[in-house]
Amino acid sequence: MPNVTFSSPQLKKDITVYAVAGDTKTLLAVAKANKIPLSFECENGECGSCPVEVSVLSGKRKIGTALTEKEKLVLKLAGKITAAQIIDAETNDIPPPWRLACQMVLRDEDILVKF
């Protein structure tokens, strides 16, 4: 079970919640279930209203998670990720620091989510 720590100026303090890795819940679903005030609109990766910066807390190499085509396009157009980072994610299994909360499925790693 990964620990997910949410950090934002909107919060009085960082909030850490436990999530079940691999149950296909998105980061946004975990935030909503725990009443974390993460902004979102469409919930399907088209609007780009839920970008988050994700870092691994364990000090280990990040576990690669597939970026959806919508996520690649939206984050690239928003200037959050580069074409090189997309290639790195696809060929070297190195995820970019920015993700869309509605598209990111949690893995078995402790992460810090800044929004």
Residue pairs with C-beta under 8 A, 6 or more apart in sequence:
1 18
1 19
1 20
1 21
1 108
2 18
2 19
2 21
2 106
2 107
2 108
2 109
2 110
2 111
3 16
3 17
3 18
3 19
3 57
3 110
3 111
4 16
4 17
4 18
4 19
4 27
4 30
4 106
4 110
4 111
4 113
5 14
5 15
5 16
5 57
5 110
5 111
5 112
5 113
6 14
6 15
6 16
6 17
6 31
6 36
6 38
6 113
6 115
7 14
7 112
7 113
7 114
7 115
8 37
8 38
8 114
8 115
10 37
10 115
11 36
11 37
15 34
15 36
17 30
17 34
17 36
19 25
19 30
19 106
20 106
21 106
21 107
21 108
21 109
22 105
22 106
22 107
22 108
23 106
24 105
25 33
25 105
25 106
26 101
26 102
26 103
26 104
26 105
26 106
27 52
27 54
27 99
27 101
27 102
27 104
27 105
27 106
27 113
28 38
28 40
28 43
28 50
28 101
28 102
28 104
30 36
30 106
31 38
31 101
31 113
32 38
38 50
38 52
38 101
38 115
39 49
39 50
39 115
40 49
40 50
40 101
40 102
41 47
41 49
41 50
42 49
42 102
43 102
44 70
44 102
45 68
45 70
45 71
45 74
45 100
45 102
45 103
46 70
46 74
47 74
48 74
48 75
48 77
48 78
48 100
50 100
50 101
50 102
50 115
51 75
51 78
51 80
51 98
51 99
51 100
51 101
51 115
52 98
52 99
52 100
52 101
52 104
52 113
52 114
52 115
53 97
53 98
53 113
53 114
53 115
54 95
54 97
54 98
54 99
54 104
54 111
54 112
54 113
54 114
55 97
55 111
55 112
55 114
56 62
56 63
56 109
56 110
56 111
56 112
57 109
57 110
57 111
57 112
58 109
58 110
60 109
61 94
62 94
62 95
62 109
63 95
63 107
63 108
63 109
64 89
64 92
64 93
64 94
64 95
65 95
65 104
65 105
65 107
66 89
67 75
67 86
67 89
67 90
67 95
67 96
67 99
67 103
68 103
70 100
70 103
71 99
71 100
71 103
72 81
72 86
74 100
75 81
75 96
75 98
75 99
75 100
76 82
76 83
76 86
80 96
80 98
81 96
81 97
81 98
85 96
86 96
88 94
88 96
89 95
89 96
101 113
101 115
